[in-house]
Amino acid sequence: MVDAIDRGDDINLREELGDLLLHVVFHARMGEERGVFDFNGVAEDICEKLVRRHPHVFGDDSAADTEEVLQKWEQIKRAEKGGGASVMDARDSALPALLRAQNVQKKAARVGFDWKATEPVFEKLEEEIAELRDAIAQGGAVEMEDELGDLLFTVVNLSRKLKLDAETSLAAATNKFIRRFQQVERSLAAEGLRMEDTSLEDLDVRWHAAKVVVAEVS
């Protein structure tokens, strides 16, 4: 579905939304057969939750901006789950690591645990790079993994402070790499060459040429 949205493919998006809806209907039907809930109950629950957590829309409350809306959402959510609930109490462990890191940081920011500007994040980024270099020099696999994780987590934080979506940014970079790589493959094939038989220096020249070609096509 996300791929169809990214490509602006409305016909395929309609089909993928149907696939997504099938899962909702399927699980709702199984719930109904077990006598625990049905599709109408699922729809009613989400409607009631949206009303409860958007008092600025459905009630007399007000919100100055999107940030305040999200903060109020988090406060209401925690109150619903009990005053002692943690901001981090969520069943999101199955999410991809990048998306989960982004969500965790957003939750922390909503309760004020966040840098006020971008510059401190750059400083943290440089600190994490230095620590990763030290771990590499020491050669400990566990330490390298730990420091690399910290570095990636900080990069996600930077994307959030820049008001960019880390998942979207990485997906775009990956797609760009694929387009350029395929252009290098085409340039080699046109000369009857194989990538594995080509020197790294030649590949680097072709890579830079591919960046120009792909940019012009894009």
ZAMARGU-4260 file (C-alpha; in steps of 0.2 Angstrom, whole numbers, plus 5000, padded with zeros to 4 digits):
<rodrens>
0) 5000/5000/5000 | 5014/5012/5005 | 5023/5008/4988 | 5007/5012/4978 | 5005/5029/4988
5) 5023/5033/4984 | 5021/5029/4966 | 5005/5039/4965 | 4996/5023/4958 | 4978/5025/4963
10) 4972/5009/4954 | 4985/4999/4964 | 4981/5008/4980 | 4963/5004/4978 | 4968/4985/4977
15) 4980/4986/4992 | 4968/4995/5003 | 4956/4981/4999 | 4970/4969/5005 | 4972/4979/5021
20) 4953/4979/5024 | 4953/4960/5022 | 4964/4958/5037 | 4953/4969/5047 | 4937/4960/5042
25) 4945/4943/5044 | 4951/4946/5062 | 4934/4954/5066 | 4925/4939/5060 | 4936/4927/5070
30) 4932/4938/5085 | 4914/4937/5082 | 4915/4918/5080 | 4923/4918/5097 | 4910/4929/5104
35) 4922/4943/5110 | 4919/4957/5097 | 4913/4960/5080 | 4917/4972/5065 | 4904/4985/5072
40) 4913/4985/5089 | 4930/4988/5081 | 4922/5003/5071 | 4914/5010/5086 | 4930/5009/5097
45) 4940/5019/5085 | 4926/5032/5083 | 4925/5034/5102 | 4944/5035/5104 | 4945/5048/5091
50) 4932/5059/5100 | 4940/5056/5117 | 4957/5061/5111 | 4952/5076/5101 | 4943/5087/5113
55) 4949/5102/5103 | 4938/5095/5088 | 4924/5087/5097 | 4923/5097/5113 | 4926/5114/5120
60) 4945/5112/5122 | 4957/5121/5111 | 4975/5118/5104 | 4987/5131/5097 | 4996/5119/5085
65) 5000/5101/5080 | 5013/5099/5094 | 5000/5104/5107 | 4987/5092/5099 | 5000/5078/5101
70) 5004/5082/5119 | 4986/5082/5124 | 4984/5065/5114 | 4998/5058/5125 | 4991/5065/5141
75) 4973/5058/5138 | 4980/5041/5132 | 4990/5039/5148 | 4975/5045/5159 | 4965/5031/5150
80) 4978/5018/5154 | 4980/5024/5172 | 4990/5038/5180 | 5005/5027/5183 | 5007/5021/5165
85) 5023/5024/5156 | 5024/5035/5141 | 5034/5020/5133 | 5020/5008/5137 | 5015/5002/5119
90) 5014/4986/5110 | 5025/4992/5096 | 5040/4979/5098 | 5035/4971/5081 | 5038/4987/5071
95) 5053/4989/5060 | 5068/4996/5071 | 5069/5012/5062 | 5050/5016/5063 | 5050/5011/5081
100) 5065/5022/5086 | 5056/5037/5078 | 5040/5033/5087 | 5049/5031/5104 | 5058/5048/5101
105) 5041/5056/5097 | 5033/5050/5113 | 5048/5056/5123 | 5047/5073/5115 | 5028/5075/5119
110) 5032/5075/5137 | 5046/5088/5135 | 5061/5075/5135 | 5069/5083/5119 | 5082/5094/5113
115) 5076/5112/5110 | 5086/5114/5094 | 5095/5105/5080 | 5113/5109/5085 | 5114/5098/5101
120) 5109/5083/5090 | 5124/5087/5078 | 5135/5087/5093 | 5128/5071/5099 | 5130/5063/5082
125) 5149/5068/5082 | 5150/5061/5100 | 5143/5044/5094 | 5154/5043/5079 | 5169/5045/5090
130) 5163/5032/5101 | 5160/5020/5087 | 5178/5023/5080 | 5184/5019/5098 | 5174/5003/5098
135) 5181/4998/5081 | 5199/5001/5086 | 5196/4990/5101 | 5188/4977/5090 | 5174/4971/5101
140) 5159/4966/5091 | 5147/4969/5106 | 5153/4986/5109 | 5153/4990/5090 | 5135/4984/5088
145) 5130/4995/5104 | 5139/5011/5097 | 5132/5008/5080 | 5115/5007/5087 | 5117/5023/5097
150) 5123/5032/5081 | 5108/5026/5071 | 5096/5031/5085 | 5104/5049/5085 | 5102/5050/5066
155) 5084/5046/5068 | 5083/5060/5081 | 5091/5072/5069 | 5078/5068/5055 | 5064/5071/5068
160) 5072/5088/5073 | 5073/5093/5055 | 5054/5088/5053 | 5058/5074/5041 | 5052/5056/5042
165) 5067/5044/5044 | 5058/5030/5036 | 5054/5040/5020 | 5071/5047/5019 | 5080/5030/5020
170) 5067/5023/5007 | 5071/5037/4995 | 5090/5035/4997 | 5088/5016/4994 | 5078/5019/4979
175) 5091/5032/4973 | 5105/5019/4975 | 5096/5006/4966 | 5093/5018/4951 | 5111/5023/4950
180) 5117/5005/4952 | 5106/4999/4938 | 5113/5013/4927 | 5131/5007/4931 | 5125/4989/4926
185) 5118/4996/4909 | 5134/5005/4905 | 5144/4990/4908 | 5132/4979/4898 | 5133/4991/4884
190) 5152/4987/4883 | 5150/4969/4886 | 5158/4970/4903 | 5154/4962/4920 | 5154/4971/4936
195) 5164/4958/4945 | 5178/4959/4932 | 5178/4978/4933 | 5190/4988/4944 | 5184/4998/4959
200) 5191/5014/4951 | 5182/5011/4935 | 5166/5007/4944 | 5168/5024/4954 | 5169/5034/4938
205) 5154/5025/4931 | 5145/5028/4947 | 5148/5047/4946 | 5142/5047/4928 | 5127/5037/4933
210) 5122/5051/4946 | 5121/5063/4932 | 5111/5052/4921 | 5099/5047/4934 | 5097/5065/4940
215) 5093/5070/4922 | 5080/5056/4920 | 5072/5060/4937
</rodrens>
